[in-house]
């Protein structure tokens, strides 16, 4: 590990940093309200839960598109 990092005590359940990814699944199946199992668009939102132990505040979902020209959404989430 890096030498200049300060360790601190963290209770169970607050040691991890949680990031959730939601992928859009609409308009893939032909019928309204239907889905095609295991299929999703290459776009959605990234959500980062708050964690006071790490000094992370929960924020609004960040939309993303997985295309070569898209920005690095995960980096945007970390920079909050």
GIGIMO-V968050 format. One record per helix or strand. SS is the DSSP state (2 for helix, 1 for strand). FROM is the first residue (numbers start at 1). TO is the last residue. If there is no record, write none. Layout:
SS_FROM_TO + SS_FROM_TO
//
This chain:
1_19_23 + 1_43_48 + 1_51_51 + 1_56_56 + 1_62_65 + 2_73_78
//
